[in-house]
Amino acid sequence: MPVSFLITFVLAFAVGPLIVLSLMRRPSDVSIIRPLGLATVVMVVLAIMAPMIGLPAALATFLLWASWVLSMAVMGHVMRLVIGTPGAKRWTAAVAAMGATIPWFGILIARAVAA
């Protein structure tokens, strides 16, 4: 198994959920949702532009992963605002952190199709 695959595993199952959980500690309101949403859009645009401006493909991949993680935090905060029950804080954080691991399964499917 290549080292890059192990690094990707750690990013998907440890770093991503920890980032989401740390972002979910803040109270849910527009003052946290707007900057996270803006950062997500900026990262996606940079990832799309990366090949055009000569940035490495690994950086574009990292930007897409980071934008996914931020979008999970945005989704968690929005779910909290919509649900609004006392137990929603814990469950929305758990669902958002689990959502941060989804790119790993895309990588596995891509490897299976390529093999």
Secondary structure, DSSP 4 states (H G I P E B T S, - for coil): --HHHHHHHHIIIIIHHHHHHHHTTS--SHHHHHHHHHHHHHHHHHHHHTTTTT--HHHHHHHHHHHHHHHHHHHHHHHHHHH--TTHHHHHHHHHHHHTTHHHHHHHHHHHHH-
